[in-house]
């Protein structure tokens, strides 16, 4: 058992709680904070790549997205040590609007950010990139021509 001391105006009250109750409470509070920090971190990183991104919940949560500012991409941001990738992708697919590609951006502590997408969505993006490279190689994609 753990004893938590809660300071009130009248002094100190003691409350006895089990370790499980304490860990669950801490876990919920820490995971929310960690999620928020992950969203802010990802938005900053994407800004460094030149995209005007910000945390979606930043202004009252109306947007319903974790990070906004990448047109046509629905970002589901996960900052966890253990991720159920399939559940996270299902959430991204469920929350994506018409015309948005669902993508899960995630990382663990001391690891790089990863992006997980359905193969069909990745292939569509790759084909667009490949077309751009083909035009560039032919000199048709240059602004100077």
N, C-alpha and C positions, 0 to 999 in steps of 0.2 A: 504494500500500500504506500501511496505517496500522500504527503500532507501539503496542500497548497495554502498559502497565506494570502488572503484578500484584504487589502487595506480599505477601510471605509472611514467615514468621518469620525466614528466613535473609537477607532483603534484598529486592531487586527482581528479578523475572524479566521478561524481555521476550518477547512473543509477537507474531509478525507475522501479521496477518489482512488479508483484502481488505476494501475499503470496503463491498462488498455484504454480507459476513458480519456486519459491524458494524451496518449499517443494519437488516438483518433482525432481529438480536438485539434492538437498541434498539426497533424497531417492535413486536415481540411484547411486550416488557416494558412499553413505554409504552402500548400499546393496552389491556393488562389493567388498568393503573393508571387510565387514562382511563375505561374502562368502569366500574370501581369508583367513581370520583369522580362519574361521571354518574348511577349508581344512587343514591348518597348524596344528590346534589344534587336529583334528582327526588323522592326520598322526602321531603326537607325541604320542597320547594316544595308538594307535596301536603298535608303537615302544615299549612302556612300557609293552605291552603284548608279546613282543618278535618278532614282525614282522618288516621286513625291508621296511617300508613304507615311502612315501614322497608325496608331492603335485605334481600332474601330470602336472600342468601348470607351474611348477617351472622353467623348462628349455625350454622356447620358446613355450610351449603349444602344442608341436607336438603329445604327447601321446593322447590327447583328453579325458583324464580321470581326474576326480577331485583328486583322491588319488590312487596311484598305490603301489603294493607290496603285495597284498593278491592274490595269484595265484587262478585263476578260479572264482574270484568274481569281478564283475564290480560295483564299488562304485560310487553312485551318492550322493554327500554330499550337504546337505541343512542346512543352519544356519539361520533360519527365525522364526518369531513369529507365523505366520500363514502359514501353508503348505497345499497345495492341494495335498494330499497323492497320489491320483490316477494319477494325472498328473505327479508327480515326479516318480512314478513307471513306467508309460508309457515311460518317458524319459530314465530311466535306461534300460528298455527292448529294446528300440529303439537303444541305444548306445552300448549295450553289444555285444561283439564279440562272434563268435561261440565257445561253450564250457564254456562260462562265465555265472555265475548266477548273475542276476541283483539284486542289493540291494540298498535301500535308507537309508543312515545313516543321522540322523537329530536330531537337538535339538533346543530348545528355550532358551532364557536367563534364567539363574539360574535353569536349568533343566538338567536331565541326557540325555546322548545320547541314541537314540532308533534306531532300525534297522527294516525296513519294507521290506518284500519280498512277492512274490506270494506264495500261499499255496503249490503248486506243487514243487517249488524250496525248500521251507523250509522242506517239507516232505522228499525230497531226502537227504538233509543234515542231518536231524534227523535220518533217517534210517542208514546212515553211522556211526553216533555217537552211535546209539543203537547197531550196529554190533560190534563196538569197545568195548563198555561196556560189551557185552556178552562174547567176547574173554577174556577180562580182568578178569571177574568173574570166568571164567574157568581156568585162569592161562595161557592162550595161548598168551595173548598180552604182557606179561612181557618180558623185555629184559634179565632178569636174568634166564629164563628157558632154 
